[in-house]
Amino acid sequence: MNLRDGVLIIDAKSSNDSLESLAKEILLNIEDVKEVIVDDALGVESSALFSLLVSIRKTAPNIAIDFLDKPSINVEGIGIVSLDIRG
């Protein structure tokens, strides 16, 4: 897990297996996470990333996740995807 000074950096190209392992680590260390940064410079690999981020937001709404605050992102092979997940 890439957690430094309360900032967790997640590579958006991570595989489902990597994200599943990361989710378990995050749950064990959720109190140490203040912000999540998603490195999506090379695109998004898996929809599991969205599930993980939404789960973090619902579990600990005080954690900043700028990736989810974007109105939309461009997913290669799909196009523009809305990130409006209020509720």
C-alpha positions as CSV (number, residue, x, y, z in Angstrom):
1,M,0.0,0.0,0.0
2,N,1.4,3.4,-1.0
3,L,0.4,5.5,2.0
4,R,2.6,8.3,3.1
5,D,1.7,11.1,5.5
6,G,-2.0,10.2,5.3
7,V,-2.0,10.3,1.5
8,L,-2.9,7.0,-0.3
9,I,-1.9,6.9,-4.0
10,I,-3.7,4.4,-6.2
11,D,-2.6,3.5,-9.7
12,A,-5.8,3.5,-11.9
13,K,-4.2,0.8,-14.0
14,S,-4.1,-1.6,-11.1
15,S,-5.6,-5.1,-11.8
16,N,-8.7,-6.4,-10.0
17,D,-6.6,-8.7,-7.9
18,S,-4.3,-5.8,-6.8
19,L,-7.3,-3.6,-5.9
20,E,-8.9,-6.5,-3.9
21,S,-5.7,-6.8,-1.9
22,L,-5.5,-3.1,-1.5
23,A,-9.0,-2.9,-0.2
24,K,-8.2,-5.3,2.6
25,E,-5.1,-3.2,3.6
26,I,-7.1,0.0,3.5
27,L,-9.8,-1.4,5.8
28,L,-7.0,-2.3,8.3
29,N,-5.5,1.2,8.1
30,I,-8.5,3.4,7.3
31,E,-7.8,5.6,10.3
32,D,-4.4,6.6,8.8
33,V,-5.8,7.7,5.5
34,K,-6.7,11.4,5.1
35,E,-6.7,11.6,1.3
36,V,-6.8,9.3,-1.7
37,I,-5.1,10.3,-5.0
38,V,-5.8,8.3,-8.1
39,D,-3.0,8.3,-10.7
40,D,-5.1,8.0,-13.8
41,A,-2.6,9.6,-16.2
42,L,-2.4,6.3,-18.2
43,G,-6.2,5.6,-18.0
44,V,-8.4,3.4,-15.9
45,E,-8.0,-0.3,-16.1
46,S,-10.9,-1.7,-14.0
47,S,-14.3,-0.8,-12.8
48,A,-13.2,-2.3,-9.5
49,L,-11.4,1.0,-8.8
50,F,-14.8,2.9,-8.8
51,S,-16.2,0.3,-6.3
52,L,-13.2,0.7,-4.1
53,L,-13.3,4.5,-4.1
54,V,-17.1,4.6,-3.4
55,S,-16.6,2.1,-0.6
56,I,-13.9,4.3,1.0
57,R,-16.1,7.3,0.7
58,K,-19.1,5.6,2.3
59,T,-16.9,4.1,5.1
60,A,-15.0,7.3,5.9
61,P,-16.7,10.3,4.3
62,N,-14.0,12.6,5.8
63,I,-11.3,11.2,3.4
64,A,-10.7,13.5,0.4
65,I,-11.0,11.7,-2.9
66,D,-10.7,14.3,-5.7
67,F,-11.1,11.6,-8.4
68,L,-14.7,11.2,-7.4
69,D,-15.4,14.9,-7.3
70,K,-14.7,15.2,-11.1
71,P,-17.9,15.6,-13.1
72,S,-16.7,13.0,-15.6
73,I,-13.6,11.2,-16.9
74,N,-12.6,9.8,-20.3
75,V,-12.2,6.1,-20.2
76,E,-10.3,4.6,-23.1
77,G,-12.5,2.4,-25.3
78,I,-15.7,3.6,-23.6
79,G,-15.7,7.4,-23.8
80,I,-16.8,10.0,-21.3
81,V,-18.2,8.5,-18.1
82,S,-20.2,10.5,-15.5
83,L,-18.9,10.3,-12.0
84,D,-22.0,11.7,-10.4
85,I,-22.5,9.2,-7.7
86,R,-24.3,11.3,-5.1
87,G,-26.5,9.4,-2.7
